[in-house]
Amino acid sequence: MTSRTTRQRIAVPRVLTGCQDFVSAQELHTLLTAADISVGLTTVHRALRDLEATGGVDVVRDDTGERLYRRRPADGHRHYLICRCCGRSRPVNSEAVERWAEGIGADTGFTAVEHAVELTGICADCQPATDTGEPPPCRWDPDRGRARRCAS
C-alpha cells in the first residue's frame, strides 16, 4: 500500500532535515505545529515509518525505548554517539562495525544482515567542570523534553 503524497507528508522530512539531533515523532509533531503546519500525530508516525522503510532516516531508541529519528545523509547509513543527558548526537566512523557485521554474515552463511549499534555517553557540555561527584549539569528538562537543535 502506497501512501498519499500530501503537503503534510512532504513537510515531515523537510522539517526533520532542519534537526541536527534525533527527535521523537511527538517532538517532530510539535515542530510542525509550531511552523503552522496542520498535521496529525498519526500522519507524522506514518511518514516516519515510510522514511524508515525507504532508508530516509536513521533510527535509535532512547533509554525508555522510544524511537528517535534523524534524516539520513545522502551517503547512507551512519552510527551515532548520543549524549544521554541532552540528546546531542554526533556521527562516528563506523567502518569497523560495518566490516564486523559483514564478517558475521559471511562466517554464518547469512545474507542481508542488518544491525543496530547504539553508542551513548555524556557530551563535553554536559560534563561537570570538576570531579565533584555531582551529576552532570544536564540541560534536559523531563517536563519539556530534550533540548533539541532544530531549524524553525
Phi, psi and omega per residue, in radians:
M1 nan 2.177 3.121
T2 -1.634 2.599 -3.135
S3 -1.533 2.585 3.081
R4 -1.229 2.525 3.052
T5 -1.586 1.955 3.123
T6 -2.146 2.894 3.136
R7 -1.115 -0.539 3.101
Q8 -1.160 -0.774 -3.109
R9 -1.221 -0.489 3.061
I10 -1.277 -0.591 -3.116
A11 -1.211 -0.524 -3.081
V12 -1.021 -0.978 -3.139
P13 -1.169 -0.519 3.129
R14 -1.130 -0.819 3.138
V15 -1.221 -0.679 3.114
L16 -1.063 -0.611 3.120
T17 -1.067 -0.508 3.118
G18 -1.320 -0.135 -3.125
C19 -1.605 2.200 3.129
Q20 -1.429 -0.361 -3.106
D21 -2.116 2.996 3.118
F22 -1.189 2.492 3.099
V23 -2.328 2.667 3.066
S24 -1.432 2.916 3.078
A25 -1.065 -0.684 3.138
Q26 -1.133 -0.756 3.119
E27 -1.115 -0.711 3.113
L28 -1.132 -0.710 3.078
H29 -1.035 -0.748 3.113
T30 -1.086 -0.725 3.108
L31 -1.121 -0.729 3.117
L32 -1.105 -0.781 3.133
T33 -1.102 -0.723 3.115
A34 -1.109 -0.460 3.111
A35 -1.562 0.279 3.133
D36 1.050 0.602 3.045
I37 -1.834 1.942 -3.123
S38 -1.353 1.909 -3.094
V39 -2.592 2.483 3.109
G40 -1.477 2.675 3.125
L41 -1.067 -0.613 3.100
T42 -1.080 -0.700 3.101
T43 -1.116 -0.702 3.101
V44 -1.071 -0.823 3.125
H45 -1.033 -0.782 -3.132
R46 -1.132 -0.729 3.127
A47 -1.121 -0.715 3.114
L48 -1.164 -0.681 3.094
R49 -1.068 -0.756 3.118
D50 -1.151 -0.722 3.097
L51 -1.088 -0.681 3.105
E52 -1.134 -0.758 -3.111
A53 -1.113 -0.538 -3.120
T54 -1.702 0.095 3.116
G55 1.370 0.369 -3.109
G56 -1.510 -0.198 3.131
V57 -2.391 2.681 2.915
D58 -1.706 2.519 -3.067
V59 -2.244 2.354 3.004
V60 -2.297 2.946 3.057
R61 -2.019 2.476 3.094
D62 -1.469 -3.064 -3.057
D63 -1.177 -0.222 3.072
T64 -1.711 -0.056 3.138
G65 1.665 -0.034 3.141
E66 -1.228 2.426 3.119
R67 -1.358 2.323 3.110
L68 -2.101 2.523 -2.991
Y69 -2.154 2.559 3.042
R70 -2.530 2.392 -3.141
R71 -1.024 2.290 3.140
R72 -1.381 2.299 3.104
P73 -1.133 2.765 -3.091
A74 -1.026 -0.498 -3.107
D75 -1.460 0.110 2.929
G76 1.870 -2.930 -3.072
H77 -0.907 2.371 3.109
R78 -2.325 2.846 2.963
H79 -2.007 2.657 -3.039
Y80 -2.297 2.629 2.935
L81 -1.784 2.163 -3.015
I82 -2.072 2.311 3.102
C83 -1.263 2.185 3.122
R84 -1.235 -0.225 -3.077
C85 -1.646 -1.033 -3.040
C86 -1.814 -0.214 3.118
G87 1.556 -0.017 3.117
R88 -1.030 2.442 3.137
S89 -2.132 2.641 -3.141
R90 -2.453 2.194 3.090
P91 -1.148 2.530 3.128
V92 -2.155 2.689 3.068
N93 -1.153 2.093 -3.043
S94 -2.130 0.433 3.141
E95 -1.023 -0.670 -3.141
A96 -1.114 -0.679 3.122
V97 -1.146 -0.770 -3.135
E98 -1.105 -0.755 3.099
R99 -1.101 -0.721 3.135
W100 -1.073 -0.816 -3.128
A101 -1.104 -0.732 3.104
E102 -1.102 -0.710 3.122
G103 -1.117 -0.715 3.102
I104 -1.061 -0.771 3.116
G105 -1.070 -0.806 -3.127
A106 -1.121 -0.731 -3.113
D107 -1.170 -0.511 -3.064
T108 -1.790 -0.150 -3.108
G109 1.445 0.140 3.111
F110 -1.413 2.619 3.022
T111 -2.133 2.937 3.137
A112 0.916 0.713 -3.140
V113 -1.223 2.256 3.047
E114 -1.995 2.748 -3.138
H115 -2.599 2.780 3.045
A116 -2.356 2.150 3.110
V117 -2.161 2.160 3.141
E118 -2.069 2.112 3.112
L119 -1.959 2.227 3.118
T120 -2.240 2.730 3.101
G121 -2.905 -2.843 3.088
I122 -2.141 2.110 -3.068
C123 -1.180 2.895 -3.105
A124 -1.050 -0.645 -3.125
D125 -1.186 -0.466 -3.107
C126 -1.634 -0.171 3.134
Q127 -1.292 2.536 3.085
P128 -1.148 2.612 -3.112
A129 -1.135 -0.597 3.113
T130 -2.309 2.896 -3.140
D131 -1.448 1.387 -3.106
T132 -1.661 -0.105 -3.097
G133 1.423 -0.049 3.121
E134 -1.435 2.693 3.089
P135 -1.120 2.720 -3.140
P136 -1.070 2.645 -3.126
P137 -1.365 1.225 -3.087
C138 -1.087 2.497 3.056
R139 -1.668 0.228 -3.097
W140 -1.629 2.154 3.092
D141 -1.876 1.937 -3.072
P142 -1.007 -0.412 3.118
D143 -1.363 -0.377 -3.128
R144 -1.924 -0.115 -3.074
G145 1.557 3.081 -3.122
R146 -1.143 2.649 3.001
A147 -1.282 2.091 -3.098
R148 -2.054 2.556 3.070
R149 -1.868 1.691 3.138
C150 -2.226 2.509 3.055
A151 -1.273 2.483 3.136
S152 -1.451 nan nan
